[in-house]
Amino acid sequence: MVRRSPPLARQVAQEILRGVESGKLVRANGALPSEAELSQKFTVSRATIRDALAQLEQRGIIVRRHGAGTFVTPLPRLDAGLEELVSLETLARRIGLETRMSHPRIEERAATSIEAERLNVPRDTRVLSIARVILTDARPIAYLIDVVPTIVLTRQDLDKNFRGSVLDLFLSRRDPALSHSRTEIHIALADAMLARELRIKRGAPLHQLVAQLFARDGRVVDYSISYFVPGYFSFHVIRQVRD
């Protein structure tokens, strides 16, 4: 298989994003260097810089003001320590950030082969699939998919107070009694559906977390895939030195 490099504008957008996250490209008033300065810094054309900035603006990371320049959008950043099992909504509340659920797709159906394997259930087990977009300030920041056996959760269990977190629902019901989560961390490229739902370009990079949620009796009670828009999230792991 021939591996193609990402388009140049996307590579430059990622370099600018790294400069924004580190603070090296951001001036005291939150402004970025001019297109001409960025063009010289990254040794690319101004057209490539404009395309890269357009991608970052589409993701809500920067805003371009006519006659004034390009500025970093002053958004709260969700810093998630992966050692603690909490929902996206809980993380947002801790920093005073309001989130809401949009475009939920809820269905009961037979598990796919991958879902059955991850849930450790027979192939045709009935599951509840919940896919939704999470927004803040009208900006999509995450796309979450949870797949739960219907013996654990049904459509009727999702009352009008459901805000998008299956984890929080389990914790409020105290059933099932939860133990831990096993989470894989990946980088994924947005397909057509994710690009549409998250209002980003197809092929844009996303943080992807794939998780299995375990009950205390050893059952896998939830299989989830979560996609997070870069620029809004910072994930970290604290690792201790063993004596």
N, C-alpha and C positions, 0 to 999 in steps of 0.2 A: 504494500500500500504506500502511495506517495503522500508524504506529510507536507501540507502547505503551511507557510507561515501566515500568521494573522495579517490582515490588511495593515498598511503602514499607519493610517490614521488611528486605527484601534491601538496599535503599539504606542503611538505618541500619546494618545489619551491616557493609557495606563501609566506612562512615565509622568505625565502632568499630575495625575491623581496621586502617585507616590510622592511627588513634590509638594502637593497640597497637604497630604497626611503627615508628612514630616515637618511641614512648615517652611521648607527651604524656598518654595516658590511664592509664598504669600507675604505681601508687604503689611506694614503696620495697620493700614486701613482695610485689610482684607482683600486688597486688589491683587490680581495676577499681573505679570509683565505683559507688555503689549504684544500683539501678534508678530510684529517685526522682531522683537527681542526673543520671543519663543521660537520663531523660525530660525534665528541665528543660533540659539542655544542647542536646539535639537537637530540642526543641519537638515531641515526639510523646507519645502515650499510653504508660503503663507496659506495656500489653498488647503494643504494638509493640516496645518494648524487650525484653520477655520473648521474643517471637518471634525477634528479631534475635539475642539471646544464645543461644537454642536452636540456631539455624543455625550459629553459631560453635562451640558445644560439639560439635555433630554432626561438624564438620570437625576436631575435636581441638585447636582453637586456644585454647580456654578450658575451665575446669572450674568447676562451681558446687558449693560445699560448703554443705550445709544449716546455717544458723545462723552461718556464718563469712563468706560472701560469694562473689564471683566472682573467679577468679584466672587469670592467663595460664599456659598449660601450658608448662613449661620444656623445650622441645624444641630439639635442634640444628637449625640452619638451613643448608641447602645453598646456598652462594653460588657461582654458576656464571658464570665468565667465558666468554662465547661465542666468544672468539677461539681457545680451545684445544679441540681435538676429543677429548673424553674421555667415557666412559660415566657414567650415573647411579651405577652401582655403584662406579666409581673415585672419583667425587666423595665418595660416602658414606664410603668407606674412609679418605679423607684426614682426615676429622674424627672417625674412630672410631665411625661409625654403621653398625650392622648392617642390611642389607636382605635381603629374600628374595623370591622369585618365587612368585606364587600364581595359580591358575586359568588356566594356559596353554591357549590354543586354537591348535592347530597343524594346518594343512591344506595340501595341495598341490592347486592348482586353476588355472583359466585366469585371466589378468589381466583386471581390469575395464578399461574404456576410460581412466579417469583414471590407473590404475596403469600401464598400457601407455605412456601419454603421458609420465608422470613418469620411467619407467624407460627411455624411448626404445627400446621393443621393439614388435614386432607385437602386435596386439590379443589374439590367443589364446595368447600365450606362457605356458608353464607357470611358475607362481611358487609359492614357499613363503610362506605367511602365518603370522606368529607374533604373537598378541595375548596380553597378560598384564598382571596387576596386580603392582605392586611395593609391598611393605609394609615398614614399620619399626615395631617394637614393636606388631605386630598392627594397625597403622593403615595403610589404603591411602593411598599418597601420589602414585601415578602410574599411568597406564594407557598402555601402549606397544604400538604396532602396527608391525611391520616386514614389508615385502613384498620378497622377493628372488627373482630368476630362479632356477629349479632348476638351471640350468647352472652357477650360482655356489654354491648351497647347497641341500641336500636334507634331508628329515626325518631320514635316517640320520646326517647330520652332527651332529645335536643329541644328543650323548651324555648320560649321567646327570650329567655335571659342568656342563651348561649352566645358568647362573644368571640368564638373562634378557637378557644383552647380546649382540646380534649383532656390534656393533663390537668388543667384547673377544674374541669368537670369531675374527673376521677377523684381529685383531692377533696372537693367539696362534698362528694357523696361518701367518701371513705370506702369506696367499693369500686373496683378491687383494691385491696391493700397493696400499695406499690413498694417495690424494692429498689430498682436501679434501672438505668438506661445504658445501652451500648450504642455508641454513636460513631459513625464514620464521617470524616470531613473530606470533601472533594471540591474541586473547581469544575463547574459545568458551564457549557455555552448555551445561551438561550435559544430554544427552538421557536418556531412560529407562534405556538400557543403562549409560551412564557413571555416572548417579546410583546405580544398583544396585551396580555394581562398586566404586565409590569411596566408597559409603555417605554420599552427600551428597544434597541436595535437587535435584530436577529443575529445571533453569534456573540452577543455581549457576554462577558464573563460574569458568573454568579457564584456566591458561596453556596455549596450544597451540603446539607447535613442529612444523613440517612441513619435512622435510629430504630431500635427495638426497645420497647418499654416492657419491663419484666414485673410481674406480681411477686409477692413474697412466696407463693407456692410454686414458683418456677415457670409459670405460664408466660408466654409473650402475649400481652393484651393489646398492643398497639404497634403497628409498623408505620413509620412516617418518613416522608421525604420533604424537606424544607429548602426553599431557594431564597437567598437573601441578596438584595441589591448592594453591591460594594459602595462604600462611602457612608452608609448608615450604621454599619456594624463593625465592631472590633472584637474578635474572639481571642481568648487567651487560655492557657492551661498553666497552673502552678504545679511545679514538680519539685518534690523534696528530695534531699540527699539522704540516703539511708545510712544510719550509723553503722 
